[in-house]
Every structure is written in structure tokens, then in C-alpha cells.
Amino acid sequence: MRKMLTIISNVLRGSASRNGAELVSEGARVVVSARTYADFTPQASFDIKKCDVHKLEEGPPLQAVLTREEGLQYYRTMQTIRRMELKADQLYKQKIIRGFCHLYDGQEACAVGIEAGINLSDHLITAYRAHGYTLTRGGTVREIMAELTGRRGGIAKGKGGSMHMYTKHFYGGNGIVGAQVPLGAGVALACKYLGKNELCVCLYGDGAANQGQIFETYNMASLWKLPCIFICENNKYGMGTSVERAAASTDYYKRGDFIPGLRVDGMDVLCVREATKLAAEHCRSGKGPILMELQTYRYHGHSMSDPGISYRTRDEIQEVRSKSDPISMLKDRMLSNNMASVEELKEIDVEVRKEIEDAAQFATTDPEPPLDDLCNHIFYNDPPMEVRGTNPWTKLKSIS
């Protein structure tokens, strides 16, 4: 049976190379449908990199179990983020997307691994590189792409743009460097106050890690034992400045001092997942906050205005792509353990590309929000006319 499938696969590859990409999709369907679920390994264990720990007796396990369904889901989501960001790059260069735009390709394992380690009822807040988290938290590709182009069908009704996207239990997308950290601690305080055993994941980058407000938040979160996972996504560069030039200590996982910490391989979705599970259990057990440093890498520049090669070499970027790419790492694991076939993953790739193209078409044709929407969705309340017996128009008399 296996030999016959190999022959069919080879024939289809040759046919596709002569007749175009459409046959790849059709061929993949033929081969995958010929294999039953029993032909694949339902789950496998993988060695993962040991995490460095701070004020913890032990870190996550050194092996992670991955089911076939989980692997296919992680692969699809990471591939969706990757292709979505590449399409955003294209639309930006065509001046269809304008303004600030920070892309997430290269860091997909962070968003997907974190989401796999927490619950849907938990909360998450991040900085301006937010497209991936908007997707993993429940946003759709159409909503994200339409938000990037400022259209009515965007996830923030076209008003937020790249940096300000929101969905249920996801509080952005924040444009002020580091400002989301105290907000995240506030969400964690609400979680504790309401007693629902929920937590808040609060993300920031290495560029924000030296801000005073972050250390103030560490202190309050520790004093009040807030269920907050502080996560520093260390992608090696704050704008164009390397971490070595910006920080006296680059051990970001130890920055909490009195807060336990983990340094995690942020390019491995399984490593991120297992570390997040440990951190979540720490918070839910009433031990207070915990800090994670995810060592990751962005393929694009800091933003679309940054080519990303004036402070690092093309060879450096290519080396990371060839040795540590999160999607390739997961793909290789699944193929080498018979958890999926090449054709099945190609079929996912085709479906993802179509979803992205459809979303981009929607994002360029959906109407812009009308002017009447300008003042909608703005929170306000009417202050009392008088406070402590007076109002702004009362003439006060001096009693001296």
C-alpha cells in the first residue's frame, strides 16, 4: 500500500510541475484520501530544549506530547499568520495599507504556543505587533485584513488599524511602548477580584523591558499575588538597537528579581506551550505572577518603514530561517514521525493561501466606515453637575 501511494505521489508531482499549481491541490486530495486515519501516528513525544529557570525548583518537562490533530492545527495557524503577514507586506508596498504596521512573521510559535497553554476564558494584552494574537484569540483573517486597510468590516470597525485590534478577552494592540504592562496587571487584578480562576498574559518586547513602569508593575503584581504571566518577546532588536547595546543585563527572565522566571526557546511551539502551561498553573495555584522570556526572531524590520538590514546582515536572517524557523521545525517533526504527509500539508498551504487571497480581496473592496461612525463606540459618562456642593461655575468666596 505504501509503495503504491509513493508511486501515485511521484506521478502527481511530475504532472503538477508540467500543468501548474492547481493540480498540486487536487493531487494532494487524492493521496490524502487514499490514506486512512490509521495510516498516521496519532501522537508522538518530542524532546524540547531545557528552559533556564529563576526562583523555580524545576522548569517544564523536557519532553512534549503532540497529537496529530494538535500538530495540524498548530501548522495551519502558524502558516496562516505567516501568509497573512506576507500579504500585508505586499499591500503596504502597494500603499493600500498605510500608517504604522509591525509584522509578526518569524515569531508565530510564540502566539500559537501561548494560546495552546491557556484557556479561551483567560485574557491577553500585547503591544503593537498584534496581528498574530488577534488571530489566535479568535479574530478572523478577513477582519484583520480589513482592519489593516481601514474598512468597515475590520475587527475594530476600521478605526484601529494595525496597532489597535481587539476581540473577546484580547485587549490590544497598544501603541505606547510598555504601556500595556500595567493595564495587563489591572486585568489580572480583576481576575483575582472576581474569583473565576482566570489569568492575564501580558506581553511586551525587549525594547520595552527597560521601562520604569514595568518594574513598578512587577512590584504591585508580586505584592498582591496577581495571576499575571509577564512575557518578554525577545526578538533581539528594539527597533534597530540590539539587546546587548540597550541592556546591562539581557537575562530578561530574571528582571522580576523576586518574581520566578523562565527563559524559553520561542521558536519551538511545543517549548512555548509547555512553558506556558507551567506558568499558568503557577498563577492559578495562587502563587502570584511569573515571568517568561521567549527568545524569538522577527524576519521583517521593526516596522514597514524599516528594511531591517542596516543593523543586521542578510546572512543572519537567512541563518535563522534555515536553522530555527518555527513552521519548518513543526513540519519536520510531523513528517519524520508519520503524523502527516507532505501532500496533506501542501493541501493546508493551498487552503491558507486561498483564505488569505479572499480576505485581501474583501479588505480592498469593503467600504470605508462612514463619517457618521466617527463618534460611535466611544465610552463616556455624564459627570454629576455638583461635586461636594459646588460646580465649575460656582463663584467661591475667600474665607481668609
PyMOL commands that set and color helices and strands:
alter all, ss='L'
color gray80, all
select helices_A, chain A and resi 2-19+22-34+37-39+68-93+108-117+131-136+141-148+180-194+212-223+243-246+252-254+269-284+314-324+326-336+342-365+371-375
alter helices_A, ss='H'
color red, helices_A
select strands_A, chain A and resi 43-47+52-54+63-67+123-125+200-205+228-234+237-238+241-242+261-265+290-295
alter strands_A, ss='S'
color yellow, strands_A
deselect
rebuild
show_as cartoon
